[in-house]
Every structure is written in C-alpha cells, then in structure tokens.
Amino acid sequence: MGFLDRVNGLLRPLEPLFLRLDKVAGGRLAARRIREDMLTQPRTRRGFAGILWVLAAEIVVGVAAVIIAIVLTVDGVQLHWAVWFRSIAVLMITATLLYFAWRASLGFYWAYSRLRLFSRVFPVVTLVIAAIPGLYPLWMTIEQIVFSLLLIGVGDILTGDAMREAFPKPVKSDAV
C-alpha cells in the first residue's frame, strides 16, 4: 500500500466534506471523474507521485521563507510587508495545489484542470513580481525563482502524454 493510499484511507471519513468543497472548487465538473483504468495506469501513478514530491519541495521552500523572515525579524531586520504576504501566500497556494493534486490523483477532472492551469499561471505571476526592483530582498527573489521552477516541473508532468491521455478534455455532452 502506497503513501497516497494510506492518506486516502485516513481521510475517507471526511469525504462528504471534501465532496462539498469539490462542488465549490470544481463547479459543473465537480463530479466528473476519469475512468478507473486510466487512473491506475503506472505512468499516471508515477506522474502523481512526482507531482506530490515536487509540491512537498514547494512546502519546504515556503516554510524556509517563513523561517528566514522570522529569524531576520528577531535579529532586528525590518522587512517590507510584501515579504510577509508573499511568505504566507506561498504556503497557502501550495496547500491549495496539494489539495488539487490529491483530488486529481483520485480521478477528479476539475482538480487536474485547476492544477494544470495554476501550474502555468503562478510561475509567470511570481517571476513578474520577482522582477520588480526593490520589492523583495535577494533571498526572497531567489525563493520566488525556485518556487516558479518547481511549479513549472508540475506543469510539465501534467502536460505529458500520460496525464493528457488519462484526463481527456470533456466534451459538452460529458459535462455534468
């Protein structure tokens, strides 16, 4: 039994709550799931394993940013409010992406779609903001670049042949 299977087992009692959250996040496609045989394909499973590892690295990057900000503040360094906002935002964004990845690994098309969209949008936004002179200290700019590169890796996995085959775009008649 893999890690994801153990997590799913632990969270199973909360599934009614997650299904409600899915309705909010997934809209009209909230209930659409891919075929079980596509979900259990080894390439699909490896893809999700890779995505979860990359997002775990994103959590480490986000926690490191918060720790650095705390240490600098304790040492008397005055940090711009944008540093605190960005540090917290990275953790919240990554937690949301982890939720999307988990739901996509269960076959929910909406979660795959959102994860794929955000793995394309967030790196661009992050890099544009990082390019604003003087907004962030050098260490935060480096953190943003690392965040973006990791998220580009997630996007690369999601747009690979195995994932696109497993999660075909729904046609109008398939939409719930």
Secondary structure, DSSP 8 states (H G I E B T S, - for coil): --HHHHHHHHHGGGHHHHHHHHHHHHGGGTT-B--HHHHT-HHHHHHHHHHHHHHHHHHHHHHHHHHHHHHHHHTT----HHHHHHHHHHHHHHHHHHHHHHHHHTTBHHHHHHHHHHHHHHHHHHHHHHTSTTTS-HHHHHHHHHHHHHHHHHHHHHTSHHHHHHS----GGG--
